Amino acid sequence: MDTITVIKNRILQLCAERNISINKLATMCALPPSSVKNILYGRSTDPKILTIKKICDGLDITLAEFFSTPEFDALEQEIK
């Protein structure tokens, strides 16, 4: 799996756990729905850390909590 897929899956997982829609997430994060949807639909291939931080803030989690998953731990280095 690549990094963007893991990010997308993590966002979807967090929304499912909280039973919220993508539009609701965007509202909670003070982001345009298109920003979140661009990540989820693969149109944003390099989301900014600030965008991910806003998602974390809206979900009331830390960046460490967002990235602390076996899927992120298993990612291979981007630069070899």
MIDOSE-1310 file (N, C-alpha, C; in nm, 2 decimals, decimal comma, always signed):
residues 80
mdti	+0,08/-0,12/+0,00/+0,00/+0,00/+0,00/+0,09/+0,12/+0,00; +0,04/+0,23/-0,07/+0,12/+0,35/-0,07/+0,07/+0,45/+0,04; +0,14/+0,55/+0,06/+0,11/+0,65/+0,17/-0,03/+0,71/+0,16; -0,06/+0,76/+0,04/-0,19/+0,83/+0,02/-0,30/+0,73/+0,05
tvik	-0,29/+0,61/+0,01/-0,40/+0,51/+0,04/-0,41/+0,49/+0,19; -0,30/+0,48/+0,26/-0,31/+0,46/+0,40/-0,37/+0,58/+0,47; -0,34/+0,70/+0,42/-0,40/+0,83/+0,48/-0,55/+0,82/+0,45; -0,59/+0,79/+0,33/-0,73/+0,78/+0,29/-0,80/+0,68/+0,38
nril	-0,75/+0,56/+0,39/-0,81/+0,46/+0,47/-0,82/+0,50/+0,62; -0,72/+0,57/+0,67/-0,73/+0,62/+0,81/-0,84/+0,72/+0,83; -0,86/+0,81/+0,73/-0,97/+0,91/+0,74/-1,10/+0,84/+0,74; -1,12/+0,75/+0,65/-1,24/+0,67/+0,64/-1,27/+0,59/+0,76
qlca	-1,17/+0,53/+0,82/-1,18/+0,45/+0,94/-1,23/+0,54/+1,06; -1,17/+0,66/+1,07/-1,20/+0,75/+1,18/-1,35/+0,80/+1,16; -1,39/+0,83/+1,04/-1,52/+0,87/+1,02/-1,62/+0,76/+1,05; -1,59/+0,64/+1,01/-1,68/+0,52/+1,04/-1,69/+0,50/+1,19
erni	-1,58/+0,51/+1,26/-1,58/+0,49/+1,41/-1,67/+0,59/+1,48; -1,68/+0,71/+1,42/-1,76/+0,82/+1,48/-1,89/+0,84/+1,41; -1,92/+0,76/+1,31/-2,04/+0,76/+1,24/-2,07/+0,90/+1,18; -1,97/+0,95/+1,12/-1,99/+1,09/+1,05/-1,96/+1,08/+0,90
sink	-2,02/+1,16/+0,83/-2,00/+1,17/+0,68/-1,88/+1,25/+0,65; -1,83/+1,24/+0,53/-1,72/+1,32/+0,48/-1,75/+1,47/+0,49; -1,88/+1,51/+0,46/-1,92/+1,65/+0,47/-1,92/+1,70/+0,61; -1,96/+1,61/+0,70/-1,96/+1,65/+0,84/-1,82/+1,66/+0,89
latm	-1,73/+1,57/+0,85/-1,59/+1,58/+0,89/-1,54/+1,72/+0,84; -1,56/+1,75/+0,72/-1,51/+1,88/+0,66/-1,56/+2,00/+0,75; -1,69/+2,00/+0,78/-1,74/+2,10/+0,87/-1,67/+2,11/+1,00; -1,65/+1,99/+1,06/-1,59/+1,98/+1,19/-1,44/+2,04/+1,19
calp	-1,38/+2,02/+1,07/-1,24/+2,06/+1,06/-1,22/+2,20/+1,00; -1,33/+2,27/+0,97/-1,32/+2,40/+0,90/-1,25/+2,39/+0,77; -1,27/+2,28/+0,70/-1,21/+2,27/+0,56/-1,32/+2,26/+0,46; -1,29/+2,30/+0,34/-1,39/+2,28/+0,23/-1,41/+2,13/+0,21
pssv	-1,53/+2,09/+0,19/-1,55/+1,94/+0,16/-1,46/+1,90/+0,04; -1,44/+1,98/-0,05/-1,35/+1,94/-0,17/-1,21/+1,90/-0,12; -1,16/+1,97/-0,02/-1,03/+1,94/+0,03/-1,02/+1,79/+0,08; -1,12/+1,75/+0,16/-1,13/+1,62/+0,21/-1,15/+1,52/+0,10
knil	-1,25/+1,55/+0,01/-1,28/+1,46/-0,09/-1,16/+1,44/-0,19; -1,09/+1,54/-0,21/-0,97/+1,53/-0,30/-0,87/+1,43/-0,25; -0,85/+1,43/-0,12/-0,77/+1,32/-0,06/-0,83/+1,19/-0,07; -0,96/+1,17/-0,05/-1,02/+1,04/-0,05/-1,04/+0,99/-0,19
ygrs	-1,05/+1,07/-0,29/-1,07/+1,03/-0,43/-0,94/+1,03/-0,51; -0,83/+1,05/-0,44/-0,70/+1,04/-0,51/-0,66/+1,16/-0,59; -0,74/+1,27/-0,59/-0,70/+1,38/-0,67/-0,59/+1,46/-0,60; -0,57/+1,45/-0,47/-0,47/+1,51/-0,39/-0,36/+1,40/-0,36
tdpk	-0,25/+1,40/-0,43/-0,15/+1,30/-0,42/-0,05/+1,33/-0,31; -0,06/+1,45/-0,26/+0,04/+1,49/-0,16/-0,02/+1,59/-0,06; -0,12/+1,54/+0,02/-0,19/+1,63/+0,11/-0,09/+1,70/+0,21; -0,12/+1,83/+0,23/-0,03/+1,90/+0,33/-0,05/+1,85/+0,47
ilti	+0,05/+1,86/+0,55/+0,04/+1,82/+0,69/-0,06/+1,91/+0,76; -0,07/+2,04/+0,72/-0,16/+2,13/+0,79/-0,31/+2,08/+0,76; -0,33/+2,03/+0,65/-0,47/+1,97/+0,62/-0,50/+1,85/+0,71; -0,40/+1,77/+0,72/-0,41/+1,65/+0,81/-0,43/+1,69/+0,96
kkic	-0,35/+1,80/+1,00/-0,36/+1,85/+1,13/-0,50/+1,91/+1,16; -0,56/+1,98/+1,06/-0,70/+2,03/+1,08/-0,80/+1,91/+1,09; -0,77/+1,81/+1,02/-0,86/+1,69/+1,03/-0,85/+1,63/+1,17; -0,73/+1,62/+1,22/-0,70/+1,57/+1,36/-0,77/+1,66/+1,46
dgld	-0,76/+1,80/+1,44/-0,82/+1,89/+1,53/-0,97/+1,87/+1,54; -1,03/+1,86/+1,42/-1,17/+1,84/+1,41/-1,22/+1,71/+1,48; -1,14/+1,61/+1,47/-1,17/+1,48/+1,53/-1,12/+1,47/+1,68; -1,06/+1,58/+1,72/-1,01/+1,59/+1,86/-0,91/+1,47/+1,89
itla	-0,82/+1,45/+1,79/-0,71/+1,36/+1,81/-0,58/+1,43/+1,78; -0,47/+1,37/+1,82/-0,33/+1,43/+1,79/-0,28/+1,37/+1,66; -0,19/+1,44/+1,60/-0,12/+1,38/+1,48/-0,06/+1,25/+1,51; -0,01/+1,23/+1,63/+0,05/+1,10/+1,67/-0,06/+0,99/+1,67
effs	-0,17/+1,02/+1,72/-0,28/+0,93/+1,72/-0,33/+0,89/+1,57; -0,33/+0,99/+1,49/-0,36/+0,97/+1,35/-0,27/+0,87/+1,28; -0,14/+0,90/+1,30/-0,03/+0,82/+1,23/+0,01/+0,69/+1,31; -0,04/+0,67/+1,43/+0,00/+0,55/+1,51/-0,09/+0,43/+1,47
tpef	-0,07/+0,37/+1,36/-0,14/+0,25/+1,32/-0,04/+0,15/+1,25; -0,07/+0,03/+1,25/+0,02/-0,07/+1,19/+0,04/-0,04/+1,04; -0,07/+0,01/+0,98/-0,05/+0,04/+0,83/+0,05/+0,15/+0,81; +0,06/+0,25/+0,89/+0,16/+0,36/+0,87/+0,30/+0,30/+0,91
dale	+0,30/+0,22/+1,01/+0,43/+0,15/+1,05/+0,49/+0,06/+0,94; +0,40/+0,00/+0,86/+0,44/-0,09/+0,76/+0,48/-0,02/+0,63; +0,46/+0,10/+0,62/+0,50/+0,17/+0,49/+0,65/+0,16/+0,46; +0,68/+0,14/+0,34/+0,82/+0,14/+0,30/+0,87/+0,29/+0,28
qeik	+1,00/+0,31/+0,29/+1,05/+0,44/+0,27/+1,02/+0,49/+0,13; +0,99/+0,62/+0,12/+0,96/+0,68/-0,01/+1,09/+0,70/-0,09; +1,20/+0,72/-0,02/+1,33/+0,75/-0,08/+1,42/+0,64/-0,04; +1,48/+0,57/-0,14/+1,57/+0,46/-0,11/+1,71/+0,49/-0,15
